Amino acid sequence: MYLKEDAIVKMFKEISDLSAPGSLVLVNTMNTVNHHSSDFTIKHFKEHGWTQEETVMFGDSKFNFGKFPEGVEPSKLFGFASLRK
């Protein structure tokens, strides 16, 4: 169902190799398994010269579209990491 760690590392490298300077990548992350996490994603893209722009989790004020219930903590599991080359 989900990619294994070696496939993710290979995909991140291929994205990096094909991306021009100034490119922006947005990766959907899932903090349930290490190699699906935002920390893993950021670490591997930084190794290829990317810088972290922002990480948002579902329910964050910037990422709720008025649909996330008020008073409920943002998700700690699901979100997006954005990085720039």
Secondary structure, DSSP 8 states (H G I E B T S, - for coil): ----HHHHHHHHHHHHHH--TT-EEEEEEETTSGGGSHHHHHHHHHTTT-EEEEEEETTSTTS-TTTS-TTS---SSEEEEEEE-
